[in-house]
Amino acid sequence: MWAGNVWRASLSGVPCGRRAQSALAQLRGILEGELEGIREAGTWKSERVITSRQGPHIHVDGVSGGILNFCANNYLGLSSHPEVIQAGLQALEEFGAGLSSVRFICGTQSIHKNLEAKIACFHQREDAILYPSCFDANAGLFEALLTPEDAVLSDELNHASIIDGIRLCKAHKYRYGHLDMADLEAKLQEAQKHRLRLVATDGAFSMDGDIAPLQEICHLASRYGALVFVDECHATGFLGPTGRGTDELLGVMDQVTIINSTLGKALGSWRGSGKWGGQHGLYFQEKAGVGPGPLVSLLRQRARPYLFSNSLPPAVVGCASKALDLLMESNTIVQSMAAKTQRFRSKMEAAGFTISGASHPICPVMLGDARLASRMADDMLKKGIFVIGFSYPVVPKGKARIRVQISAVHSEEDIDRCVEAFVEVGRLHGALP
């Protein structure tokens, strides 16, 4: 027995400890090679450290003075709204720091159910389900809903969470060209042989700032007997007359089957720590043969990210609920977004920059080269403007950019200062004549 243990511990005469060290050294070499490749490609992503609250004016570690932030998803400026913060403190005091449980065991409090009901009401749906993150929401939907008998049709530039969620399911997968309705129709015709057909698209595409043609998508879905899923994470709170999103903006709220959205961007209540960093939900509209009750119930029974993730902490729920209240009470702040977005876009285009998308507060400054985007972003910080260069794999190769995001709490002076800095830095790096 002892001799057998010695043999197992010394395969081919090499002690286990030495073999483990050899494997670790091999792994280290592989990882260092991968990291060096990222650096050489100019796509290395550093994390700047903010030492203040999120907002239009922030402080950054290692940088003296105040910085203008133009790259947050804080569209309505609610991340540090005093009423939102107070609501989080009140929920923390009343309901504690956390649940230490998943929802179906002992992790559902009254505030979770109240928030789900409030979200469903806001989006004019019958029911809603909260997930710890948007990645979890999209990971949980397609696998639970679709079977090998079904088909899912996805825009080629959909968010990574949609792409990965679709990869997890066993349905037949079709990818159509970005915003290409002729290609979508061809794919829908091909998918007629399947039981269910689900068209999946972002409402607003976060890297390009363009908006899905939902009227055409819904028309094709109706013609070919398909369901429609829309991810509204970059639309909820500020697109549409009352901030309901792209389905409200384009007048198809009664035709979209499933919405996935977030309270962690425009509504500001994201808490970026661990798996419960924010709160996202799926909201369901009654459609023929697809009732919202059974669909939400199915997800509560089968969606693995929901079943195996701890509940959202009470403070996060409290902040989210108050942010939603503020939006439903008044849409004044929503209406200020368009003019500020147009001011930035028009001034940048007049200066000679190419800005992707149209009318969305996501304003990608297209540069093409990854190193150029990174270096310009670094020099923008030296001028007091916080922006980030985006490159592969976040965006396709050759389409690097600096993504600027306009907030309702940016002043006109803030916007003009940002444009002036872009012009100076652009000329310095040869991006402008």
URTA-V317532 format. One record per residue. RES is the residue in one small letter. PHI is phi in whole degrees, 0 to 359 (NA if undefined). OMEGA is omega as a letter, one per 20 degrees, with the letter a starting at -180 (999 if undefined). Layout:
<<RES;PHI;OMEGA> <RES;PHI;OMEGA>>
This chain:
<<m;NA;r> <w;295;a> <a;298;r> <g;297;r> <n;296;r> <v;299;a> <w;297;a> <r;292;a> <a;277;a> <s;223;a> <l;299;a> <s;57;r> <g;80;a> <v;257;r> <p;303;a> <c;301;a> <g;301;a> <r;291;r> <r;295;r> <a;296;r> <q;295;r> <s;295;r> <a;295;r> <l;294;r> <a;295;r> <q;298;r> <l;299;a> <r;300;r> <g;296;r> <i;296;a> <l;295;r> <e;296;r> <g;296;r> <e;298;a> <l;294;r> <e;295;r> <g;297;r> <i;295;r> <r;297;a> <e;296;r> <a;283;a> <g;76;a> <t;250;r> <w;295;a> <k;247;r> <s;267;r> <e;252;r> <r;285;a> <v;255;r> <i;272;a> <t;249;a> <s;220;r> <r;295;r> <q;290;r> <g;170;r> <p;290;r> <h;240;a> <i;227;r> <h;239;a> <v;238;a> <d;302;r> <g;86;r> <v;240;a> <s;279;r> <g;84;r> <g;282;a> <i;237;r> <l;274;a> <n;264;r> <f;236;r> <c;219;r> <a;267;r> <n;279;a> <n;278;a> <y;303;a> <l;259;r> <g;72;a> <l;268;a> <s;302;a> <s;238;r> <h;296;a> <p;301;r> <e;289;r> <v;293;r> <i;297;a> <q;296;r> <a;296;r> <g;294;r> <l;296;a> <q;294;r> <a;294;r> <l;299;a> <e;292;a> <e;278;a> <f;246;r> <g;91;a> <a;277;a> <g;188;a> <l;258;a> <s;54;a> <s;194;r> <v;281;a> <r;299;a> <f;281;r> <i;269;r> <c;214;a> <g;244;r> <t;248;r> <q;254;a> <s;300;a> <i;292;r> <h;294;r> <k;294;r> <n;295;r> <l;293;r> <e;299;r> <a;295;a> <k;294;r> <i;296;r> <a;299;r> <c;295;a> <f;300;a> <h;269;r> <q;57;r> <r;240;a> <e;271;a> <d;204;r> <a;210;r> <i;225;a> <l;267;r> <y;240;r> <p;293;a> <s;206;r> <c;292;r> <f;302;r> <d;296;a> <a;299;a> <n;286;r> <a;293;a> <g;276;a> <l;288;a> <f;295;a> <e;295;a> <a;283;a> <l;272;a> <l;257;a> <t;240;r> <p;299;r> <e;278;a> <d;253;r> <a;220;r> <v;234;a> <l;241;a> <s;237;r> <d;298;a> <e;295;r> <l;252;r> <n;299;r> <h;301;a> <a;304;a> <s;293;r> <i;292;a> <i;301;a> <d;291;r> <g;298;r> <i;293;r> <r;300;a> <l;286;a> <c;273;a> <k;257;r> <a;289;r> <h;289;a> <k;247;r> <y;235;r> <r;242;r> <y;251;a> <g;301;a> <h;304;r> <l;59;a> <d;268;a> <m;287;r> <a;294;r> <d;292;r> <l;299;r> <e;298;r> <a;298;r> <k;292;r> <l;296;r> <q;297;r> <e;293;a> <a;272;a> <q;297;a> <k;285;a> <h;266;a> <r;294;r> <l;250;r> <r;234;a> <l;239;r> <v;271;a> <a;243;r> <t;210;r> <d;291;r> <g;283;r> <a;239;a> <f;274;a> <s;289;a> <m;270;a> <d;245;r> <g;71;r> <d;259;a> <i;242;a> <a;296;r> <p;283;a> <l;297;r> <q;298;r> <e;292;r> <i;299;a> <c;294;r> <h;297;r> <l;293;r> <a;299;r> <s;295;a> <r;295;a> <y;251;r> <g;63;a> <a;245;r> <l;262;a> <v;235;r> <f;247;r> <v;232;r> <d;268;a> <e;253;a> <c;299;r> <h;254;r> <a;218;a> <t;301;r> <g;106;a> <f;216;r> <l;262;a> <g;93;a> <p;305;a> <t;241;r> <g;78;a> <r;285;r> <g;125;a> <t;292;r> <d;293;r> <e;288;a> <l;305;a> <l;258;r> <g;71;a> <v;233;a> <m;301;a> <d;273;a> <q;245;r> <v;273;a> <t;281;a> <i;227;r> <i;239;r> <n;249;r> <s;213;a> <t;222;r> <l;257;a> <g;256;r> <k;244;a> <a;299;a> <l;269;q> <g;74;a> <s;258;r> <w;292;r> <r;236;a> <g;277;r> <s;212;r> <g;68;a> <k;284;a> <w;253;a> <g;299;a> <g;205;r> <q;217;a> <h;226;a> <g;217;r> <l;251;a> <y;241;a> <f;238;r> <q;254;r> <e;301;r> <k;226;a> <a;301;r> <g;79;a> <v;232;r> <g;281;a> <p;294;r> <g;300;r> <p;299;a> <l;291;r> <v;297;r> <s;299;r> <l;298;r> <l;294;r> <r;294;a> <q;269;a> <r;237;a> <a;289;a> <r;299;r> <p;298;r> <y;284;a> <l;289;a> <f;246;r> <s;243;r> <n;298;a> <s;294;r> <l;298;r> <p;297;a> <p;306;a> <a;299;r> <v;295;r> <v;297;r> <g;298;r> <c;299;a> <a;298;a> <s;297;r> <k;293;r> <a;300;r> <l;293;r> <d;301;a> <l;299;r> <l;291;a> <m;287;r> <e;286;a> <s;202;r> <n;252;a> <t;301;a> <i;294;r> <v;297;a> <q;290;r> <s;280;a> <m;292;a> <a;300;a> <a;295;a> <k;291;r> <t;298;a> <q;296;r> <r;300;a> <f;295;a> <r;301;a> <s;294;r> <k;292;r> <m;291;r> <e;293;r> <a;296;r> <a;283;r> <g;114;r> <f;278;r> <t;262;a> <i;249;a> <s;283;r> <g;75;a> <a;205;r> <s;70;r> <h;267;r> <p;295;r> <i;283;a> <c;236;a> <p;286;r> <v;271;a> <m;281;a> <l;235;r> <g;89;a> <d;271;a> <a;295;a> <r;296;r> <l;299;r> <a;298;a> <s;293;a> <r;291;r> <m;297;r> <a;297;r> <d;297;a> <d;287;r> <m;296;r> <l;296;r> <k;298;r> <k;265;r> <g;87;a> <i;240;a> <f;269;r> <v;222;a> <i;231;r> <g;281;r> <f;250;a> <s;215;a> <y;303;j> <p;267;r> <v;292;r> <v;231;a> <p;298;r> <k;300;a> <g;83;a> <k;235;r> <a;296;a> <r;202;r> <i;251;a> <r;270;r> <v;262;r> <q;233;a> <i;272;r> <s;245;r> <a;297;a> <v;265;r> <h;286;r> <s;273;r> <e;299;r> <e;295;r> <d;300;a> <i;296;a> <d;297;r> <r;295;r> <c;296;r> <v;299;r> <e;301;r> <a;295;r> <f;300;a> <v;297;a> <e;297;a> <v;291;r> <g;298;r> <r;293;r> <l;301;a> <h;261;r> <g;78;r> <a;281;r> <l;233;r> <p;292;999>>
